[in-house]
Amino acid sequence: MVNKIINHKPIKMWINGKVFLIQQLGNLSKKRKIHSQDTEETQHLENHLFLLDVHEEEGNFKTTIKVPKLYYNKIQTLPNFNIEHLSEIMQTHITLPKNPEDGIVLHSKCSHKLHQTVKHIHSAIGAIRERNAALQFTCIPCQNLVIRERFENFKKELLSMQQDIEGLHESIFMSPLKLHVTIDVFALLDEFEKEEAVMALQEYKGHLSELITRAGPLRLDISTLDCMNNNVKKADVLYANVKLLNESKEHNLQKIVNEISAHFYHKGLVKNWKGSVKLHMTVINTKYRKEGKLSKRRKRQSLNATKILEKFKDYSFGHCDFDSLHLSHIMLKGEDGFYKPLAVIKVNENKSTKT
């Protein structure tokens, strides 16, 4: 069954070294077929025409799609997507590679149907990326001695109330060495995608430098506590709000991080782009819960945050400089205890660093 492309917020994705505008997949009734002239099917066709590297050979049109190996494996098991059915409907021969470096090869006697087939495969690739676990992220570290000390005091006071707070456990607190503001998450699956993200980060340094030249050094104010969901009796994430000191309409953190997010979205790298970043520094997350003698992860248990918010709603974690922007691995730890970076740009320096 081939899914129908529907008019949701489009995905931008870096494929074959270029950024394609991809529409999301929507469910299609098994009784309905794809029609080559459907308006929705051709809506973004022009965005692909000038980007595709198409070769004509004796009346046949040919192109190749190269993506990380994982996509070739998952495209054959993606729900409601059948590549053989797509090939039949679009009258386009599709060859999945034995060697990942060869890419998916497509042949068709009709360039229009070839382009449509590519669009559907791109949409499937976009759907796979959205289903992949996040592997990397961009973030602003919230790190200095004052913030770590105030975080530790916050943790100590809460643990002294542990018997009165259902679901509270030491393991659900963030590490003070990992406090940060997340901007975007990524699922970069090979060295080419990672290198593209590193380049995108380095390209943004000039814009941040110009901002600081105009507005002066950026300093974060981290204070007041909130719950990520509305049900404070069954909370999973508690976070501190983050803004700039002396924030104004023209000079505010929300605008800055939204611009950073948009930069990576337009590069085709963001896993799930929402347009507006949720500004927060996580302090408690129940997904990290570890209890028992063997410290085994158990089924997620929520937290009753009622008493926490009553006492710490206006708690201040302090101030820190917004002096660097990191592209980091989610699951790896660096030598300093923070997340291991793929690359870092120092906002107040002339050079960026890559690791």
ZAMARGU-4260 file (C-alpha; in steps of 0.2 Angstrom, whole numbers, plus 5000, padded with zeros to 4 digits):
<rodrens>
0) 5000/5000/5000 | 5007/5017/4995 | 5003/5031/5007 | 4995/5047/5000 | 5005/5063/5003
5) 4994/5076/5012 | 4996/5094/5015 | 5004/5095/5033 | 5019/5105/5038 | 5032/5100/5026
10) 5048/5091/5031 | 5065/5098/5025 | 5078/5084/5023 | 5096/5084/5017 | 5097/5070/5004
15) 5111/5067/4991 | 5120/5083/4997 | 5104/5094/4994 | 5089/5100/5004 | 5072/5093/4998
20) 5055/5099/5003 | 5046/5083/5008 | 5028/5081/5012 | 5022/5070/5026 | 5014/5053/5023
25) 4996/5051/5028 | 4985/5035/5028 | 4977/5030/5012 | 4962/5018/5010 | 4967/5002/5003
30) 4954/5004/4990 | 4960/5020/4983 | 4974/5021/4970 | 4987/5035/4967 | 4982/5045/4952
35) 4997/5053/4943 | 4988/5070/4940 | 4982/5072/4958 | 4984/5090/4964 | 4991/5085/4980
40) 5003/5073/4972 | 5010/5087/4961 | 5009/5102/4973 | 5028/5102/4977 | 5034/5093/4961
45) 5044/5109/4956 | 5054/5109/4972 | 5061/5092/4966 | 5064/5095/4948 | 5079/5107/4949
50) 5087/5097/4963 | 5086/5079/4956 | 5101/5073/4946 | 5091/5064/4932 | 5100/5056/4917
55) 5091/5051/4901 | 5097/5035/4893 | 5089/5029/4877 | 5072/5036/4881 | 5073/5030/4900
60) 5075/5043/4914 | 5086/5037/4928 | 5091/5045/4945 | 5099/5038/4961 | 5094/5042/4980
65) 5108/5040/4992 | 5104/5039/5011 | 5111/5030/5026 | 5110/5011/5026 | 5097/5011/5040
70) 5084/5019/5028 | 5086/5005/5015 | 5082/4992/5028 | 5067/5001/5036 | 5059/5007/5020
75) 5054/4989/5016 | 5045/4987/5033 | 5037/5005/5035 | 5019/5003/5039 | 5007/5006/5024
80) 5021/5009/5012 | 5025/4995/4999 | 5039/4999/4987 | 5033/4986/4974 | 5016/4993/4974
85) 5023/5011/4971 | 5034/5004/4957 | 5019/4996/4949 | 5007/5012/4950 | 5021/5024/4945
90) 5027/5012/4931 | 5045/5015/4938 | 5058/5002/4941 | 5065/5003/4958 | 5081/4994/4963
95) 5086/4994/4982 | 5105/4993/4984 | 5115/4978/4990 | 5129/4990/4993 | 5123/5005/5003
100) 5135/5016/4994 | 5126/5013/4977 | 5109/5020/4983 | 5091/5017/4977 | 5091/5017/4958
105) 5075/5022/4949 | 5071/5020/4930 | 5056/5026/4921 | 5051/5030/4903 | 5041/5046/4910
110) 5051/5059/4919 | 5035/5065/4928 | 5032/5048/4935 | 5050/5047/4940 | 5049/5063/4949
115) 5033/5057/4958 | 5041/5041/4963 | 5056/5050/4971 | 5043/5061/4980 | 5035/5046/4988
120) 5052/5038/4992 | 5058/5054/5000 | 5042/5055/5010 | 5045/5037/5016 | 5062/5042/5021
125) 5056/5057/5030 | 5043/5046/5040 | 5058/5034/5045 | 5068/5049/5051 | 5054/5055/5062
130) 5052/5037/5069 | 5070/5036/5073 | 5076/5039/5091 | 5085/5056/5093 | 5104/5053/5093
135) 5111/5071/5093 | 5105/5088/5099 | 5109/5107/5098 | 5109/5115/5115 | 5115/5130/5126
140) 5125/5123/5141 | 5119/5131/5158 | 5135/5128/5167 | 5144/5138/5181 | 5148/5135/5199
145) 5133/5145/5205 | 5120/5136/5195 | 5128/5119/5200 | 5128/5124/5218 | 5110/5130/5218
150) 5104/5115/5209 | 5112/5104/5222 | 5104/5114/5236 | 5087/5112/5227 | 5090/5093/5225
155) 5096/5091/5243 | 5080/5100/5250 | 5069/5090/5239 | 5076/5074/5245 | 5074/5079/5263
160) 5055/5079/5259 | 5056/5063/5249 | 5044/5053/5261 | 5031/5067/5258 | 5032/5067/5239
165) 5025/5052/5229 | 5037/5046/5216 | 5052/5056/5221 | 5069/5047/5219 | 5087/5053/5218
170) 5089/5045/5201 | 5077/5056/5192 | 5087/5072/5195 | 5097/5078/5180 | 5116/5078/5183
175) 5122/5096/5188 | 5136/5093/5174 | 5123/5091/5161 | 5111/5106/5164 | 5106/5114/5147
180) 5093/5122/5136 | 5089/5110/5121 | 5085/5118/5105 | 5083/5104/5092 | 5086/5085/5091
185) 5093/5076/5076 | 5094/5058/5070 | 5110/5059/5060 | 5114/5042/5054 | 5131/5042/5045
190) 5146/5053/5044 | 5140/5063/5029 | 5124/5069/5039 | 5135/5073/5054 | 5147/5083/5044
195) 5133/5093/5036 | 5126/5097/5054 | 5144/5102/5059 | 5145/5114/5044 | 5128/5121/5048
200) 5133/5125/5066 | 5149/5133/5060 | 5140/5143/5047 | 5129/5151/5061 | 5143/5158/5071
205) 5144/5174/5061 | 5126/5178/5064 | 5128/5175/5083 | 5143/5186/5083 | 5134/5200/5074
210) 5120/5199/5087 | 5132/5200/5102 | 5141/5215/5093 | 5124/5224/5093 | 5117/5219/5109
215) 5132/5215/5120 | 5136/5198/5129 | 5121/5187/5132 | 5117/5181/5149 | 5104/5169/5154
220) 5092/5170/5169 | 5087/5153/5175 | 5072/5154/5188 | 5055/5148/5192 | 5049/5130/5191
225) 5036/5123/5180 | 5029/5106/5175 | 5029/5100/5157 | 5011/5094/5157 | 4996/5101/5166
230) 4993/5087/5178 | 5006/5091/5192 | 5000/5076/5202 | 5007/5065/5188 | 5022/5074/5182
235) 5036/5067/5172 | 5047/5083/5168 | 5050/5098/5179 | 5060/5112/5172 | 5066/5129/5176
240) 5061/5144/5164 | 5075/5152/5155 | 5076/5170/5147 | 5089/5183/5144 | 5094/5196/5158
245) 5086/5213/5153 | 5076/5204/5140 | 5066/5215/5128 | 5054/5213/5113 | 5069/5215/5101
250) 5082/5206/5112 | 5075/5190/5118 | 5080/5172/5120 | 5065/5165/5111 | 5068/5174/5095
255) 5087/5169/5096 | 5084/5150/5098 | 5069/5150/5085 | 5081/5157/5073 | 5094/5144/5077
260) 5081/5131/5075 | 5075/5138/5058 | 5093/5138/5052 | 5095/5119/5055 | 5077/5116/5048
265) 5081/5125/5032 | 5097/5114/5031 | 5086/5099/5031 | 5093/5092/5047 | 5080/5094/5061
270) 5071/5078/5066 | 5055/5086/5071 | 5053/5105/5068 | 5040/5114/5077 | 5044/5132/5073
275) 5045/5138/5091 | 5057/5131/5104 | 5051/5126/5121 | 5063/5136/5132 | 5067/5126/5147
280) 5081/5119/5158 | 5076/5101/5164 | 5079/5098/5182 | 5069/5082/5185 | 5064/5068/5172
285) 5056/5052/5177 | 5063/5043/5162 | 5080/5042/5171 | 5072/5033/5186 | 5083/5019/5193
290) 5078/5009/5208 | 5082/4992/5216 | 5098/4983/5220 | 5103/4980/5202 | 5098/4998/5196
295) 5087/4991/5183 | 5075/5003/5173 | 5057/5000/5177 | 5041/5005/5169 | 5040/5024/5170
300) 5033/5030/5186 | 5027/5048/5187 | 5029/5061/5201 | 5017/5071/5212 | 5024/5088/5210
305) 5011/5097/5220 | 5022/5101/5235 | 5037/5104/5225 | 5029/5118/5215 | 5021/5125/5231
310) 5038/5127/5239 | 5050/5130/5224 | 5039/5139/5211 | 5050/5154/5212 | 5066/5146/5215
315) 5081/5154/5206 | 5095/5143/5199 | 5106/5159/5195 | 5113/5166/5179 | 5126/5160/5167
320) 5133/5166/5150 | 5127/5161/5134 | 5144/5159/5127 | 5143/5143/5117 | 5132/5133/5106
325) 5134/5114/5106 | 5130/5100/5094 | 5131/5085/5105 | 5128/5066/5106 | 5113/5062/5117
330) 5119/5046/5124 | 5138/5050/5126 | 5147/5059/5140 | 5162/5070/5137 | 5177/5072/5148
335) 5170/5087/5157 | 5154/5077/5162 | 5143/5087/5149 | 5137/5078/5133 | 5150/5073/5121
340) 5150/5086/5107 | 5151/5083/5088 | 5156/5102/5087 | 5155/5118/5097 | 5155/5136/5093
345) 5161/5148/5105 | 5150/5164/5104 | 5163/5176/5111 | 5178/5169/5101 | 5183/5170/5083
350) 5186/5151/5081 | 5174/5136/5082 | 5180/5119/5088 | 5176/5102/5081 | 5178/5086/5090
</rodrens>
